[in-house]
Amino acid sequence: MKITCFEGDGIGPEITNSVLRILDTLNLDLEFEKYPIGQTAYDICGKLIPDEAIESIKRNKIVLKAPITTPIAKGFRSVNVQLRLLLDLYANIRPAKSLPNVETRYGNIDIVVFRENTEDLYIGLEEVISEDEIHAIKKITRQASERIIKAAFEYAQNNGRHKVTCVHKANILKKSDGLFLDIFNEIKNNYPEIETNDIIVDNACMQLVMNPSQFDVMVMPNLYGDILSDLTSGLIGGLGLLPSMNLGYDYALFEAVHGSAPDIAGKDLANPTALLLSACLMLDHLGYSTEAHKIREALYRVLEHKELCTKDIGGQNTLSGFTSSIINELTK
């Protein structure tokens, strides 16, 4: 099977190489077609997403993506947003799960955020009323709301989850968020075995910090999903440890959502965990759940030994050394 692979910018090529080395250890029938996107691609051909990269996605349907840099200049739209809209990747799913020996003030975090991925304020529709006034359009539709909410319930049902929470601001945004909440209340009736509740977004932020164990699966519109999934990553140690997948009807994209960290690029210091765990989600999606489990278990065993970890999580190891440690565990 061929998979489109975007090595990304900054530390992207290094962590991509790490993950592909680990995957190669399992001798799976996978072939990766590598393409530059983001700043690297723009410097080469003047496009953030080259045509051949898009053609590869349309052939292969599956994408593994490292962090990218969108050039800081007017007129450039986020590459991530472009890909989500181009491929109709309506469900952004980010599981935040505590990792062994990673020190945080919380323990036993296991929360999955379902973020609607194609509308809300992220349509980027803004109207200039005057030089002192700008209006941004928030778009919420029944179609997009139904499919992300159904995806959250189906995930809960299929993965032994017991509760789905809807996050909204319907007390203020009575029509737009009100529609999202109404649809949630309609759909929940089809899943009577699953506990449900809804919570206003600002209270959700506070409750996640004070008592995160009350949450299981959470579903919400785009903007809140962006914010709260970053918050849940903080509960487990940061974005460098958080995997992410973007699913649509025809395509699936698996990515590390942290930054490209140009300040440490090429220094063998990066942590590949987020991209590695995203690759595990990809393996699950492709039917290689046994192999994904093996990688996760090897990672967990390495994390138990602080000296084998990278500096960002309290160790002294390099990226290449951390990678080799995981491979050693896999090949024992």
Secondary structure, DSSP 8 states (H G I E B T S, - for coil): -EEEEE--STTHHHHHHHHHHHHHTTT-S-EEEEE--THHHHHHHS-SS-HHHHHHHHHH-EEEE------SSTT---HHHHHHHHTT--EEEEEEE--TT---S--S-EEEEEEE-S-BGGG--EEEEETTEEEE--B--HHHHHHHHHHHHHHHHHTT--EEEEEE-TTTSTTHHHHHHHHHHHHGGG-TTSEEEEEEHHHHHHHHHH-GGG-SEEEE-HHHHHHHHHHHHHHHT-GGG-EEEEE-SS-EEEEE-S---GGGTTTT----HHHHHHHHHHHHHHT-HHHHHHHHHHHHHHHTSGGGSBGGGT--B-HHHHHHHHHHHHT-
